[in-house]
Amino acid sequence: MRNKTILLAALGVSLAAPVLAETVSPLPDALASVGFSEEGRRHWDHGRVEIWGTLPDGTHVEAHFNRAGLEDVEAKGRGAGLPIDLVDAIVGKERTAFPALLDLARLREIEIDDDGGVEIEGVAADGREIKAAFDRAGRLVDFKHD
């Protein structure tokens, strides 16, 4: 009887393994490229995943993604910022291609629309707010420097 129990338990583990592998979503490339270290995750309905963790400098980050890709990334905490290189990784063009963004000193949040557009929020070197929007082709379509 003991051998049957062990065999059934082992069979149950081996049958469950493929199901577990399908539910674990990989870390989005853009986050991996900036050294994001995942501390936890929560799976929501329709394949949406919330993850949280830290960057190499200790900045706490929260992000959401789904099967289609990254939805948003936000630095958490007063004065926290995301690596500005994250704009390059998500928009697909070097930030230096947009003279309006050269003043961006701290990036707080990036949102990716369902249509592939990207919105960023941050702070300029002079402390003023910067908001910018890009279309799916990576063209700057809106810019505010308040």
C-alpha distance (Angstrom), angle and dihedral (degrees) to the residues before:
residue distance angle dihedral
M1 . . .
R2 3.82 . .
N3 3.84 90.9 .
K4 3.81 90.8 52.2
T5 3.81 90.8 50.8
I6 3.81 92.5 50.7
L7 3.80 91.5 45.5
L8 3.80 92.3 49.3
A9 3.82 91.1 47.1
A10 3.80 91.1 50.6
L11 3.80 91.0 46.8
G12 3.81 90.0 50.5
V13 3.81 91.5 52.5
S14 3.79 92.8 48.4
L15 3.81 91.8 48.7
A16 3.80 92.5 48.0
A17 3.81 94.8 49.8
P18 3.85 96.2 77.1
V19 3.81 90.7 49.9
L20 3.81 91.8 51.3
A21 3.80 91.7 48.0
E22 3.80 91.2 54.6
T23 3.82 93.6 52.6
V24 3.82 96.0 51.0
S25 3.79 108.3 88.9
P26 3.80 118.8 -155.9
L27 3.79 121.1 -116.3
P28 3.83 111.0 -92.7
D29 3.83 111.8 -102.5
A30 3.81 93.6 -122.9
L31 3.81 91.2 59.5
A32 3.77 93.5 43.6
S33 3.82 89.4 51.7
V34 3.83 91.8 61.7
G35 3.81 95.3 46.8
F36 3.81 98.6 -102.5
S37 3.81 110.9 179.6
E38 3.79 111.5 -154.5
E39 3.81 116.5 -135.5
G40 3.79 98.8 173.0
R41 3.76 147.4 -15.9
R42 3.78 141.3 -158.2
H43 3.79 124.9 -155.9
W44 3.80 115.7 -141.3
D45 3.80 131.9 -172.1
H46 3.81 121.4 -64.9
G47 3.80 94.4 24.8
R48 3.81 96.6 -63.1
V49 3.80 114.3 149.5
E50 3.80 128.3 -164.5
I51 3.80 115.5 -159.0
W52 3.76 132.8 -179.4
G53 3.75 134.2 -172.7
T54 3.77 144.5 113.4
L55 3.77 140.6 -72.8
P56 3.82 121.7 -130.1
D57 3.84 90.3 -93.5
G58 3.83 91.2 55.4
T59 3.82 97.0 -103.1
H60 3.80 111.3 151.9
V61 3.80 112.9 -128.2
E62 3.80 135.0 -172.1
A63 3.80 122.4 -166.2
H64 3.80 140.2 172.5
F65 3.79 128.0 -151.9
N66 3.78 140.7 163.0
R67 3.78 137.7 -168.6
A68 3.81 90.1 -70.2
G69 3.81 92.6 55.0
L70 3.76 143.3 -98.8
E71 3.84 117.1 -5.6
D72 3.80 102.8 -178.6
V73 3.79 144.2 -17.4
E74 3.80 124.0 -159.3
A75 3.80 133.8 -177.6
K76 3.80 109.9 -134.2
G77 3.78 124.6 -145.2
R78 3.77 138.2 40.0
G79 3.78 111.3 -53.7
A80 3.81 92.4 1.7
G81 3.78 119.2 148.2
L82 3.77 140.4 -173.1
P83 3.80 121.7 -129.4
I84 3.79 108.2 -86.2
D85 3.82 87.5 -136.9
L86 3.80 85.9 72.6
V87 3.83 87.9 74.8
D88 3.82 89.1 58.9
A89 3.81 92.3 47.8
I90 3.81 94.4 49.8
V91 3.82 102.5 34.7
G92 3.80 91.5 43.4
K93 3.80 95.1 -132.6
E94 3.76 133.4 84.6
R95 3.80 112.0 -93.5
T96 3.81 87.7 -132.0
A97 3.82 87.7 70.8
F98 3.82 86.8 73.3
P99 3.83 111.3 62.0
A100 3.83 89.7 -167.5
L101 3.81 89.6 64.6
L102 3.80 97.0 50.6
D103 3.82 88.6 90.5
L104 3.83 92.0 57.5
A105 3.81 106.0 121.1
R106 3.81 101.9 166.2
L107 3.79 128.1 23.1
R108 3.81 113.9 -152.7
E109 3.79 106.1 172.3
I110 3.79 143.2 6.7
E111 3.81 123.5 -165.9
I112 3.78 125.7 -171.3
D113 3.81 116.4 -155.0
D114 3.80 124.1 -141.2
D115 3.81 88.7 -107.6
G116 3.83 92.4 55.4
G117 3.79 97.4 -100.4
V118 3.80 118.1 139.4
E119 3.80 129.4 -144.3
I120 3.78 123.0 -169.0
E121 3.79 132.6 -169.3
G122 3.75 125.4 -165.0
V123 3.76 148.0 128.3
A124 3.80 129.0 -89.5
A125 3.80 123.2 -132.9
D126 3.83 88.4 -100.4
G127 3.83 91.4 55.4
R128 3.80 97.0 -105.8
E129 3.81 120.9 133.9
I130 3.79 118.9 -102.8
K131 3.79 123.8 -160.0
A132 3.78 122.6 177.1
A133 3.79 135.8 173.5
F134 3.80 128.8 -157.9
D135 3.79 128.3 -167.9
R136 3.80 121.7 -128.7
A137 3.82 90.3 -88.9
G138 3.81 90.7 58.8
R139 3.83 95.8 -106.6
L140 3.81 116.8 145.3
V141 3.83 104.1 -117.8
D142 3.82 102.5 167.5
F143 3.78 135.1 21.9
K144 3.82 132.2 178.6
H145 3.79 126.4 -179.0
D146 3.81 106.6 -175.7
